[in-house]
Amino acid sequence: MSDPDETLPRHDLPGGRPGPGFTCVFSNPPVPVVQSARVAAGPPPNPDFAARRTSAGWRDLDPREFDRLRRLVGAAGGQGDGALATMSDEQIARSLGVVVTEGGRTQVLAGAVLLFGRPEAVHRHVPQHEAAIQVIGPETGEPGAAGEPGARMNDFFRWPLLRLTEELLARFRARNPGREIRYELVRTSVPAYAEQAFRELLANAFVHRDYRAVGAVHTQWTSEGIEITSPGGFVDAGRAPHTSALSVRPPRPRSPLLADAFRRAGITERSGRGIRRAYAAQLAGGLAGPDFHRSTADCVIAVLPAQEADLAFAHFALGRSSAGSPLELPDLLVLTTALRDGPLRTADAAELLGTGKEQARRQLTGMVGRGLLAIDGDRGTRVWAPSPDVRRALREAASQLRPRPAPGPRPATGSRPATGSRASSEPRTTSEPNPTSEPNPASGARAASGAQAAPGI
């Protein structure tokens, strides 16, 4: 007897005696329908969309995309999986787990199409996949034409993920100016947005999006910052009580296959702590951390806020790093919040760090021991504030970064300086042009007081 059709609802026959010619004999008690369905169903399907079988063949994959992966691994400087660079195309696909062999036949999974597929194959086998990069005009709130000021991009792509990531990163770099600062002999550029943060958030959007949902991954430049939107809410269908607490959540990708491929390619950090790195990169550059508070159950919205970099704090963080005692993410979260909002209670720090009060107290006490915080408060209420050493370092950084005054006009040729004027009697040297790294003198005060500016792009 063939197995019953489980695709239709089952109904018990009405009571009564079986009709003529039918004899029902049960040697054992009947098996409930629910139990039969459970046995016939087998193991639950893999929730990873990239593990889904497709009708694509090997010819739907582009050899140039495998070469792109090898180049990315080589350029990652040891961060990627160097073994991939020595493999053949088929070996790479099998190593990443995006092709399987069943009955002697190679089965191409959706992950292979997303990573290495030709554009027409991506469109055919993963029709929901699309990405856009737009610059939103401040007047209309809509993307404009190529020649319009303030709105020069409105491009949509159905490319494989590695090619798409490279393209969007290149466009990000072209629109992300930096200002150079120096600590002793160490020079670094402080950009408008940390590239590491943008890279991690972009990769998260591709790895964590719901490829069953209709919609594109949008990267939009607005007056408020860079906004990256991806279809599908957080994997655990909930949000942290404080957006910075996302940085301490354990990694839980919607697609482990894609997450592993991005890490082994060297695009993202291999520990799976991309949000932590995004926060740390932004805060260490004197910028605001990523903001996720506009996310919903249907989409994740990550925003890098538009904010003028606090170069004094960036100089302070660079100095700590050069001295061999870099600021870790909890240090950056607590310091920047205390400088902006004032002294913190232990409960405030616990909410900020996404931990319990006891663990937060240990973190704060350790920062006191390293000279970053001081204990303040009265009437038995303990609060934690930036230490005098930190405030002094910020003032000194602001003083060092203050632009030099422009030289006055030279005296006319042949004229004699006034007698007794020391300034006019000294020989004048040609002035060096002010480097672009020298900030507004208010930046140091802003770091100490916590005031933040948010100009448009």
The 8 nearest C-alpha neighbors of each residue, nearest first, counted from 0:
[[1, 2, 3, 4, 5, 35, 23, 39],
 [2, 0, 3, 4, 5, 39, 35, 36],
 [1, 3, 4, 0, 5, 39, 35, 36],
 [4, 2, 5, 1, 0, 6, 36, 35],
 [3, 5, 6, 2, 7, 1, 8, 9],
 [4, 6, 7, 3, 36, 8, 9, 2],
 [5, 7, 4, 8, 3, 9, 36, 40],
 [8, 6, 5, 9, 4, 10, 3, 36],
 [9, 7, 10, 6, 5, 4, 11, 32],
 [8, 10, 7, 11, 5, 32, 6, 4],
 [11, 9, 12, 8, 13, 7, 32, 5],
 [10, 12, 13, 9, 14, 8, 32, 31],
 [13, 11, 14, 10, 15, 9, 17, 16],
 [12, 14, 11, 15, 10, 16, 17, 18],
 [15, 13, 12, 16, 11, 17, 18, 10],
 [16, 14, 17, 13, 18, 12, 11, 19],
 [15, 17, 18, 14, 19, 13, 21, 22],
 [18, 16, 21, 15, 19, 22, 23, 20],
 [17, 19, 21, 16, 20, 22, 15, 23],
 [20, 18, 21, 17, 22, 16, 23, 15],
 [19, 21, 18, 22, 17, 23, 16, 24],
 [22, 20, 19, 18, 17, 23, 16, 24],
 [21, 23, 24, 20, 17, 19, 18, 16],
 [24, 22, 21, 25, 17, 26, 16, 20],
 [23, 25, 22, 26, 27, 21, 28, 29],
 [26, 24, 27, 28, 23, 29, 22, 30],
 [25, 27, 24, 28, 29, 23, 30, 22],
 [28, 26, 25, 29, 30, 24, 23, 31],
 [27, 29, 30, 25, 26, 31, 24, 23],
 [30, 28, 27, 31, 25, 26, 32, 35],
 [29, 31, 32, 28, 35, 34, 33, 27],
 [32, 30, 34, 33, 29, 35, 36, 28],
 [31, 33, 35, 34, 36, 30, 9, 37],
 [34, 32, 36, 35, 31, 37, 30, 38],
 [33, 35, 37, 36, 31, 32, 38, 30],
 [36, 34, 32, 38, 37, 33, 39, 31],
 [35, 37, 39, 33, 34, 38, 40, 32],
 [38, 36, 34, 40, 35, 39, 33, 41],
 [37, 39, 35, 36, 40, 41, 34, 33],
 [38, 40, 36, 37, 41, 35, 34, 5],
 [41, 39, 37, 38, 36, 42, 43, 35],
 [40, 42, 39, 38, 43, 37, 44, 36],
 [43, 41, 44, 40, 45, 38, 37, 39],
 [44, 42, 41, 45, 40, 46, 37, 39],
 [45, 43, 46, 42, 47, 41, 51, 40],
 [44, 46, 47, 43, 50, 51, 48, 42],
 [47, 45, 48, 44, 50, 253, 254, 43],
 [48, 46, 254, 49, 45, 50, 253, 255],
 [47, 49, 50, 51, 46, 254, 210, 109],
 [48, 50, 110, 109, 47, 51, 256, 108],
 [51, 49, 48, 47, 108, 109, 110, 52],
 [50, 52, 48, 49, 109, 108, 53, 47],
 [53, 51, 108, 109, 50, 107, 106, 54],
 [54, 52, 55, 108, 109, 107, 51, 124],
 [53, 55, 56, 52, 107, 124, 106, 108],
 [56, 54, 53, 107, 59, 57, 124, 120],
 [57, 55, 58, 59, 107, 54, 106, 60],
 [56, 58, 59, 60, 55, 107, 105, 106],
 [59, 57, 60, 56, 61, 55, 117, 116],
 [58, 60, 57, 56, 120, 116, 117, 55],
 [61, 59, 116, 115, 58, 57, 117, 62],
 [60, 62, 63, 117, 64, 116, 115, 59],
 [63, 61, 65, 64, 66, 60, 88, 115],
 [64, 62, 66, 61, 65, 67, 115, 68],
 [63, 65, 67, 115, 66, 62, 61, 68],
 [64, 66, 68, 62, 67, 63, 88, 69],
 [67, 65, 63, 69, 64, 68, 70, 62],
 [66, 68, 64, 70, 65, 69, 63, 71],
 [69, 67, 71, 65, 66, 70, 72, 264],
 [70, 68, 84, 66, 72, 67, 71, 73],
 [71, 69, 67, 73, 68, 72, 74, 66],
 [72, 70, 68, 74, 73, 69, 264, 75],
 [71, 73, 264, 69, 79, 75, 70, 74],
 [72, 74, 70, 71, 75, 69, 76, 81],
 [73, 75, 71, 76, 72, 70, 265, 77],
 [76, 74, 265, 72, 78, 73, 77, 79],
 [77, 75, 74, 78, 73, 79, 72, 265],
 [76, 78, 79, 75, 81, 80, 73, 72],
 [77, 79, 265, 75, 76, 80, 268, 269],
 [80, 78, 265, 263, 264, 72, 77, 75],
 [79, 81, 263, 82, 83, 264, 72, 78],
 [82, 80, 83, 84, 79, 72, 77, 73],
 [81, 83, 84, 80, 85, 86, 79, 72],
 [82, 84, 86, 81, 85, 80, 91, 69],
 [83, 85, 69, 82, 81, 86, 72, 73],
 [86, 84, 83, 82, 87, 81, 69, 91],
 [87, 85, 83, 90, 84, 91, 88, 82],
 [86, 88, 90, 89, 91, 85, 83, 84],
 [89, 87, 91, 90, 65, 92, 86, 62],
 [90, 88, 92, 91, 87, 93, 86, 98],
 [89, 91, 87, 93, 92, 88, 86, 94],
 [92, 90, 94, 88, 89, 93, 86, 83],
 [91, 93, 89, 95, 90, 94, 97, 98],
 [92, 94, 96, 90, 95, 91, 98, 97],
 [93, 95, 91, 96, 92, 90, 97, 83],
 [94, 96, 92, 93, 97, 91, 260, 256],
 [97, 95, 93, 94, 98, 92, 256, 99],
 [96, 98, 111, 108, 110, 92, 95, 93],
 [99, 97, 107, 93, 108, 106, 96, 92],
 [98, 100, 106, 105, 101, 107, 97, 93],
 [101, 99, 105, 104, 106, 103, 102, 98],
 [102, 100, 104, 103, 105, 99, 106, 98],
 [101, 103, 104, 100, 105, 106, 99, 98],
 [102, 104, 101, 100, 105, 106, 99, 98],
 [103, 105, 101, 100, 102, 106, 99, 107],
 [106, 104, 100, 99, 101, 107, 98, 103],
 [105, 107, 99, 98, 100, 104, 108, 101],
 [108, 106, 98, 55, 56, 53, 111, 105],
 [109, 107, 52, 97, 110, 111, 98, 51],
 [108, 110, 49, 112, 111, 51, 53, 50],
 [109, 111, 49, 113, 97, 108, 112, 114],
 [112, 110, 97, 114, 109, 113, 108, 115],
 [111, 113, 116, 109, 110, 115, 114, 121],
 [114, 112, 110, 159, 111, 116, 160, 115],
 [115, 113, 159, 160, 111, 112, 110, 161],
 [114, 116, 64, 60, 112, 111, 61, 159],
 [117, 115, 112, 60, 61, 121, 59, 120],
 [116, 118, 120, 61, 119, 60, 59, 121],
 [119, 117, 121, 158, 120, 157, 122, 116],
 [118, 120, 122, 121, 117, 123, 116, 157],
 [121, 119, 123, 117, 122, 118, 59, 116],
 [122, 120, 118, 125, 119, 124, 123, 116],
 [121, 123, 126, 119, 120, 125, 124, 118],
 [122, 124, 120, 121, 126, 125, 119, 118],
 [123, 125, 121, 122, 120, 126, 53, 55],
 [126, 124, 121, 127, 122, 128, 123, 109],
 [125, 127, 122, 128, 123, 124, 121, 129],
 [128, 126, 213, 125, 210, 129, 214, 212],
 [129, 127, 126, 125, 215, 157, 210, 130],
 [128, 130, 215, 157, 156, 127, 216, 131],
 [131, 129, 216, 215, 156, 155, 217, 157],
 [130, 132, 155, 217, 154, 218, 156, 216],
 [133, 131, 218, 154, 219, 153, 217, 152],
 [134, 132, 153, 219, 152, 135, 142, 218],
 [133, 135, 220, 150, 152, 219, 142, 151],
 [136, 134, 142, 221, 141, 150, 140, 220],
 [135, 137, 150, 140, 149, 138, 141, 142],
 [138, 136, 140, 139, 135, 222, 149, 221],
 [139, 137, 136, 140, 141, 135, 149, 150],
 [140, 138, 141, 136, 137, 135, 142, 143],
 [141, 139, 136, 137, 135, 138, 142, 221],
 [140, 142, 139, 135, 136, 143, 137, 138],
 [143, 141, 135, 150, 136, 134, 153, 133],
 [144, 142, 150, 147, 141, 151, 136, 145],
 [143, 145, 147, 146, 151, 150, 142, 152],
 [144, 146, 151, 147, 152, 143, 150, 153],
 [147, 145, 144, 151, 148, 150, 143, 149],
 [146, 148, 144, 150, 145, 143, 151, 149],
 [149, 147, 150, 146, 151, 136, 145, 143],
 [148, 150, 136, 151, 147, 134, 135, 137],
 [151, 149, 134, 143, 136, 135, 148, 147],
 [150, 152, 145, 134, 144, 147, 149, 146],
 [153, 151, 133, 134, 150, 154, 145, 132],
 [152, 154, 133, 142, 132, 134, 155, 151],
 [153, 155, 131, 132, 152, 133, 156, 130],
 [156, 154, 131, 130, 132, 153, 129, 157],
 [157, 155, 130, 158, 129, 131, 154, 163],
 [158, 156, 129, 118, 128, 122, 130, 159],
 [157, 159, 118, 156, 163, 160, 162, 121],
 [160, 158, 113, 114, 162, 161, 115, 116],
 [159, 161, 163, 114, 162, 113, 164, 158],
 [162, 160, 164, 163, 159, 114, 165, 68],
 [163, 161, 165, 164, 160, 159, 166, 158],
 [162, 164, 160, 166, 161, 165, 158, 159],
 [163, 165, 161, 167, 166, 162, 160, 168],
 [166, 164, 168, 162, 163, 167, 169, 161],
 [167, 165, 163, 169, 164, 168, 162, 170],
 [166, 168, 170, 164, 169, 165, 171, 163],
 [167, 169, 171, 165, 170, 166, 164, 172],
 [170, 168, 166, 172, 171, 167, 165, 173],
 [171, 169, 167, 173, 168, 172, 166, 174],
 [170, 172, 168, 174, 169, 173, 167, 175],
 [173, 171, 175, 169, 174, 170, 168, 194],
 [172, 174, 170, 171, 175, 169, 176, 168],
 [175, 173, 171, 172, 176, 170, 169, 191],
 [176, 174, 172, 173, 191, 171, 190, 177],
 [177, 175, 190, 191, 174, 178, 173, 172],
 [190, 176, 178, 189, 188, 191, 179, 175],
 [179, 177, 436, 189, 188, 435, 190, 180],
 [178, 180, 436, 188, 187, 189, 435, 177],
 [179, 181, 436, 187, 186, 188, 178, 182],
 [182, 180, 186, 185, 183, 187, 184, 179],
 [181, 183, 185, 184, 318, 186, 314, 317],
 [182, 184, 185, 181, 186, 318, 321, 180],
 [185, 183, 182, 186, 181, 321, 187, 180],
 [186, 184, 182, 181, 183, 187, 321, 180],
 [187, 185, 181, 180, 182, 184, 179, 188],
 [186, 188, 179, 180, 181, 189, 185, 178],
 [187, 189, 179, 178, 177, 190, 180, 186],
 [188, 190, 178, 177, 179, 284, 187, 191],
 [177, 191, 189, 192, 176, 188, 193, 178],
 [190, 192, 175, 177, 176, 308, 193, 189],
 [193, 191, 190, 194, 175, 281, 303, 197],
 [192, 194, 196, 195, 281, 280, 190, 197],
 [195, 193, 197, 196, 198, 192, 172, 190],
 [194, 196, 198, 193, 197, 199, 277, 280],
 [277, 195, 197, 199, 193, 194, 198, 280],
 [196, 198, 194, 200, 195, 199, 201, 193],
 [199, 197, 195, 201, 196, 200, 194, 202],
 [200, 198, 202, 196, 273, 201, 197, 203],
 [199, 201, 203, 197, 202, 198, 196, 204],
 [200, 202, 204, 198, 203, 199, 197, 205],
 [201, 203, 199, 205, 204, 200, 206, 198],
 [204, 202, 200, 206, 201, 205, 207, 199],
 [203, 205, 201, 202, 229, 207, 208, 206],
 [206, 204, 202, 203, 208, 207, 201, 216],
 [205, 207, 203, 204, 257, 258, 208, 254],
 [208, 206, 253, 204, 203, 252, 205, 254],
 [209, 207, 230, 229, 204, 231, 205, 206],
 [208, 210, 231, 211, 212, 230, 207, 253],
 [211, 209, 212, 208, 127, 128, 48, 213],
 [210, 212, 209, 213, 127, 48, 125, 208],
 [213, 211, 210, 209, 214, 230, 127, 231],
 [212, 214, 127, 211, 215, 230, 210, 128],
 [215, 213, 230, 212, 127, 216, 129, 128],
 [214, 216, 129, 130, 217, 128, 131, 229],
 [215, 217, 130, 229, 228, 131, 129, 218],
 [218, 216, 131, 228, 227, 215, 130, 132],
 [219, 217, 227, 132, 226, 131, 133, 228],
 [218, 220, 133, 226, 134, 225, 132, 217],
 [221, 219, 225, 134, 224, 135, 133, 226],
 [222, 220, 223, 224, 135, 219, 225, 134],
 [221, 223, 455, 456, 224, 137, 220, 305],
 [224, 222, 221, 305, 304, 455, 225, 456],
 [225, 223, 305, 304, 221, 303, 222, 220],
 [224, 226, 220, 303, 302, 219, 221, 304],
 [225, 227, 302, 219, 218, 301, 224, 228],
 [228, 226, 218, 301, 217, 300, 302, 219],
 [227, 229, 300, 217, 216, 299, 226, 301],
 [228, 230, 216, 204, 299, 208, 298, 231],
 [231, 229, 298, 208, 209, 214, 297, 212],
 [232, 230, 298, 297, 209, 208, 229, 299],
 [231, 233, 298, 296, 297, 299, 295, 236],
 [234, 232, 236, 235, 237, 299, 231, 296],
 [233, 235, 236, 253, 232, 251, 252, 207],
 [234, 236, 237, 233, 238, 232, 251, 253],
 [237, 235, 233, 234, 232, 296, 238, 295],
 [238, 236, 235, 233, 239, 296, 234, 232],
 [239, 237, 240, 236, 233, 242, 245, 241],
 [238, 240, 241, 244, 242, 245, 237, 353],
 [241, 239, 238, 242, 244, 350, 353, 243],
 [242, 240, 239, 244, 243, 351, 350, 353],
 [241, 243, 244, 245, 291, 239, 292, 290],
 [242, 244, 245, 241, 246, 351, 352, 353],
 [245, 243, 353, 246, 242, 241, 247, 352],
 [246, 244, 243, 248, 247, 242, 239, 274],
 [245, 247, 275, 274, 244, 243, 248, 278],
 [248, 246, 245, 244, 249, 353, 275, 352],
 [249, 247, 245, 246, 250, 244, 353, 251],
 [248, 250, 251, 247, 272, 271, 246, 245],
 [251, 249, 271, 252, 248, 272, 273, 270],
 [250, 252, 249, 253, 234, 255, 235, 248],
 [253, 251, 254, 255, 207, 250, 258, 206],
 [252, 254, 207, 234, 255, 47, 251, 206],
 [255, 253, 47, 252, 256, 257, 206, 258],
 [254, 256, 258, 257, 252, 259, 253, 47],
 [257, 255, 259, 254, 258, 260, 49, 96],
 [256, 258, 260, 259, 254, 255, 206, 261],
 [259, 257, 255, 261, 260, 256, 206, 254],
 [258, 260, 262, 256, 257, 261, 255, 263],
 [259, 261, 257, 263, 258, 262, 264, 95],
 [262, 260, 264, 258, 266, 259, 263, 267],
 [261, 263, 269, 267, 259, 265, 264, 260],
 [264, 262, 79, 80, 260, 265, 261, 259],
 [263, 265, 79, 72, 261, 262, 266, 71],
 [264, 266, 79, 262, 75, 78, 263, 267],
 [267, 265, 261, 264, 262, 268, 198, 75],
 [268, 266, 262, 265, 261, 199, 269, 273],
 [267, 269, 270, 262, 271, 273, 272, 265],
 [270, 268, 262, 271, 267, 263, 78, 265],
 [271, 269, 272, 268, 273, 262, 267, 250],
 [270, 272, 269, 273, 250, 268, 267, 262],
 [273, 271, 275, 270, 274, 250, 276, 268],
 [272, 274, 276, 199, 275, 271, 277, 268],
 [273, 275, 277, 246, 276, 272, 278, 199],
 [276, 274, 246, 278, 273, 277, 272, 279],
 [275, 277, 279, 273, 274, 278, 280, 272],
 [196, 276, 278, 274, 280, 275, 279, 273],
 [279, 277, 288, 275, 281, 276, 280, 282],
 [278, 280, 276, 282, 328, 281, 277, 283],
 [281, 279, 277, 283, 278, 282, 193, 276],
 [282, 280, 286, 278, 284, 279, 193, 288],
 [281, 283, 286, 285, 279, 284, 280, 288],
 [284, 282, 280, 285, 281, 313, 279, 316],
 [285, 283, 313, 282, 281, 286, 189, 280],
 [284, 286, 309, 313, 308, 282, 312, 283],
 [287, 285, 281, 282, 308, 284, 306, 288],
 [288, 286, 282, 281, 304, 289, 306, 285],
 [287, 289, 278, 281, 282, 290, 286, 303],
 [290, 288, 303, 302, 278, 301, 291, 287],
 [289, 291, 302, 301, 292, 288, 242, 303],
 [292, 290, 301, 293, 294, 300, 242, 302],
 [291, 293, 294, 290, 242, 300, 301, 241],
 [294, 292, 291, 300, 295, 299, 290, 301],
 [295, 293, 299, 300, 292, 291, 298, 296],
 [296, 294, 297, 298, 232, 299, 293, 300],
 [295, 297, 232, 298, 236, 231, 294, 233],
 [298, 296, 231, 232, 295, 230, 299, 294],
 [299, 297, 231, 232, 230, 295, 229, 296],
 [298, 300, 294, 232, 229, 228, 295, 301],
 [301, 299, 228, 294, 227, 291, 293, 298],
 [300, 302, 291, 227, 290, 226, 228, 289],
 [303, 301, 226, 290, 289, 225, 304, 227],
 [302, 304, 289, 225, 224, 226, 290, 305],
 [305, 303, 224, 302, 223, 306, 287, 225],
 [306, 304, 224, 223, 453, 455, 454, 303],
 [307, 305, 453, 452, 304, 454, 308, 286],
 [306, 308, 452, 453, 309, 454, 305, 191],
 [307, 309, 285, 286, 310, 306, 191, 284],
 [310, 308, 285, 442, 311, 312, 446, 313],
 [309, 311, 313, 312, 308, 314, 285, 442],
 [312, 310, 443, 314, 396, 397, 313, 309],
 [311, 313, 315, 314, 310, 285, 309, 446],
 [312, 314, 284, 310, 285, 316, 315, 311],
 [315, 313, 311, 317, 312, 316, 310, 318],
 [314, 316, 312, 318, 313, 317, 311, 319],
 [317, 315, 313, 319, 318, 314, 283, 312],
 [318, 316, 314, 320, 315, 319, 313, 321],
 [317, 319, 321, 315, 316, 320, 314, 322],
 [320, 318, 325, 322, 316, 324, 317, 321],
 [319, 321, 325, 317, 323, 322, 318, 324],
 [322, 320, 318, 323, 319, 317, 324, 325],
 [323, 321, 319, 320, 324, 318, 325, 317],
 [322, 324, 320, 321, 325, 319, 318, 326],
 [325, 323, 319, 320, 322, 326, 321, 318],
 [326, 324, 320, 319, 323, 327, 316, 321],
 [325, 327, 330, 331, 324, 316, 328, 319],
 [328, 326, 330, 329, 325, 331, 279, 332],
 [327, 329, 331, 279, 330, 332, 326, 275],
 [330, 328, 332, 331, 327, 333, 352, 362],
 [331, 329, 327, 333, 328, 332, 326, 334],
 [332, 330, 328, 334, 329, 333, 335, 326],
 [331, 333, 329, 330, 335, 334, 328, 336],
 [332, 334, 336, 330, 331, 335, 337, 329],
 [335, 333, 337, 331, 336, 332, 330, 338],
 [334, 336, 338, 337, 332, 333, 331, 339],
 [335, 337, 339, 333, 338, 334, 340, 332],
 [338, 336, 341, 334, 342, 340, 339, 335],
 [339, 337, 449, 335, 336, 341, 447, 448],
 [449, 338, 340, 336, 337, 341, 450, 335],
 [341, 339, 337, 336, 338, 449, 342, 343],
 [340, 342, 337, 338, 339, 343, 384, 336],
 [343, 341, 384, 383, 337, 382, 344, 340],
 [344, 342, 383, 382, 347, 337, 348, 345],
 [343, 345, 382, 347, 346, 383, 348, 381],
 [344, 346, 348, 347, 349, 360, 356, 343],
 [345, 347, 349, 344, 348, 356, 350, 359],
 [348, 346, 344, 350, 345, 349, 343, 351],
 [347, 349, 351, 345, 346, 350, 352, 359],
 [350, 348, 346, 359, 354, 352, 356, 351],
 [351, 349, 353, 347, 348, 352, 346, 354],
 [350, 352, 348, 349, 353, 347, 244, 241],
 [353, 351, 349, 354, 350, 244, 348, 329],
 [352, 354, 244, 350, 351, 349, 247, 355],
 [355, 353, 349, 352, 359, 358, 350, 356],
 [354, 356, 358, 357, 349, 359, 353, 350],
 [355, 357, 359, 349, 358, 346, 360, 345],
 [358, 356, 360, 359, 355, 361, 354, 349],
 [357, 359, 361, 360, 355, 356, 354, 362],
 [358, 360, 356, 362, 349, 361, 357, 355],
 [359, 361, 363, 357, 358, 362, 356, 364],
 [362, 360, 364, 358, 359, 363, 365, 357],
 [361, 363, 359, 365, 360, 364, 366, 358],
 [364, 362, 360, 366, 365, 361, 359, 367],
 [365, 363, 367, 361, 366, 362, 360, 368],
 [364, 366, 368, 362, 367, 363, 361, 369],
 [365, 367, 369, 363, 371, 368, 364, 372],
 [368, 366, 372, 364, 370, 365, 369, 371],
 [367, 369, 365, 366, 370, 364, 371, 372],
 [370, 368, 366, 367, 371, 365, 372, 364],
 [369, 371, 367, 368, 372, 366, 386, 388],
 [370, 372, 366, 386, 367, 369, 385, 389],
 [373, 371, 386, 385, 367, 384, 366, 370],
 [372, 374, 386, 384, 367, 383, 385, 375],
 [375, 373, 383, 382, 384, 381, 372, 376],
 [374, 376, 382, 383, 381, 373, 384, 377],
 [377, 375, 381, 382, 380, 374, 378, 379],
 [376, 378, 379, 380, 381, 375, 382, 374],
 [379, 377, 380, 376, 381, 375, 382, 374],
 [378, 380, 377, 381, 376, 382, 375, 374],
 [381, 379, 376, 378, 377, 382, 344, 375],
 [382, 380, 376, 375, 379, 344, 374, 383],
 [381, 383, 344, 375, 343, 376, 342, 374],
 [382, 384, 374, 343, 342, 373, 375, 372],
 [383, 385, 342, 373, 372, 337, 386, 374],
 [386, 384, 372, 373, 371, 389, 334, 387],
 [385, 387, 372, 373, 389, 388, 371, 384],
 [386, 388, 390, 389, 391, 385, 373, 372],
 [389, 387, 391, 386, 390, 392, 370, 371],
 [390, 388, 392, 386, 391, 387, 371, 385],
 [389, 391, 393, 387, 392, 388, 447, 394],
 [390, 392, 388, 394, 389, 393, 387, 395],
 [393, 391, 389, 395, 390, 394, 396, 388],
 [394, 392, 396, 390, 391, 395, 311, 443],
 [393, 395, 397, 391, 396, 392, 443, 398],
 [394, 396, 398, 392, 393, 397, 399, 391],
 [397, 395, 393, 399, 311, 398, 394, 392],
 [396, 398, 443, 394, 311, 400, 395, 399],
 [399, 397, 395, 401, 396, 400, 394, 440],
 [400, 398, 396, 397, 401, 395, 402, 394],
 [399, 401, 397, 437, 398, 396, 438, 402],
 [400, 402, 440, 398, 399, 397, 437, 438],
 [403, 401, 437, 400, 404, 438, 433, 440],
 [404, 402, 405, 401, 433, 406, 437, 400],
 [405, 403, 406, 402, 407, 401, 433, 430],
 [404, 406, 403, 407, 430, 402, 433, 432],
 [407, 405, 404, 408, 430, 409, 403, 429],
 [408, 406, 409, 405, 404, 410, 427, 430],
 [407, 409, 410, 406, 411, 405, 427, 423],
 [408, 410, 411, 407, 406, 412, 427, 423],
 [411, 409, 412, 408, 414, 416, 415, 413],
 [410, 412, 414, 413, 409, 415, 408, 416],
 [413, 411, 414, 410, 409, 415, 416, 408],
 [412, 414, 411, 415, 410, 416, 409, 417],
 [413, 415, 412, 411, 416, 410, 417, 409],
 [414, 416, 413, 417, 410, 418, 412, 411],
 [417, 415, 423, 424, 418, 414, 420, 410],
 [416, 418, 420, 419, 415, 423, 424, 421],
 [419, 417, 420, 416, 424, 421, 415, 423],
 [420, 418, 421, 417, 424, 423, 416, 422],
 [419, 421, 423, 418, 422, 417, 424, 416],
 [422, 420, 424, 423, 419, 425, 418, 417],
 [421, 423, 424, 420, 425, 426, 419, 427],
 [422, 424, 420, 421, 425, 416, 417, 426],
 [425, 423, 421, 422, 420, 416, 426, 417],
 [426, 424, 423, 422, 427, 421, 420, 428],
 [425, 427, 424, 428, 423, 422, 421, 429],
 [428, 426, 425, 429, 423, 409, 430, 424],
 [429, 427, 430, 426, 431, 425, 406, 409],
 [428, 430, 431, 427, 406, 432, 426, 409],
 [429, 431, 428, 432, 406, 405, 427, 433],
 [430, 432, 433, 429, 434, 428, 403, 405],
 [433, 431, 434, 430, 435, 405, 429, 403],
 [432, 434, 431, 435, 402, 437, 403, 436],
 [435, 433, 436, 437, 432, 179, 178, 431],
 [434, 436, 437, 178, 433, 179, 438, 177],
 [435, 437, 179, 178, 180, 434, 438, 188],
 [438, 436, 400, 435, 402, 434, 401, 439],
 [439, 437, 440, 400, 436, 401, 310, 402],
 [438, 440, 441, 442, 401, 437, 402, 400],
 [441, 439, 401, 442, 438, 397, 443, 402],
 [440, 442, 444, 439, 443, 445, 397, 438],
 [443, 441, 445, 309, 444, 440, 439, 311],
 [444, 442, 397, 311, 446, 445, 441, 394],
 [443, 445, 447, 441, 446, 442, 448, 394],
 [444, 446, 442, 450, 448, 443, 449, 447],
 [447, 445, 443, 449, 444, 448, 312, 442],
 [446, 448, 444, 445, 449, 338, 390, 443],
 [449, 447, 445, 446, 450, 338, 444, 339],
 [339, 448, 450, 338, 446, 445, 447, 451],
 [451, 449, 445, 448, 339, 452, 446, 447],
 [450, 452, 449, 445, 453, 306, 339, 307],
 [453, 451, 306, 307, 454, 450, 308, 305],
 [452, 454, 306, 305, 307, 455, 451, 223],
 [455, 453, 306, 452, 305, 456, 307, 222],
 [456, 454, 222, 223, 305, 453, 224, 221],
 [455, 222, 454, 305, 221, 224, 223, 220]]
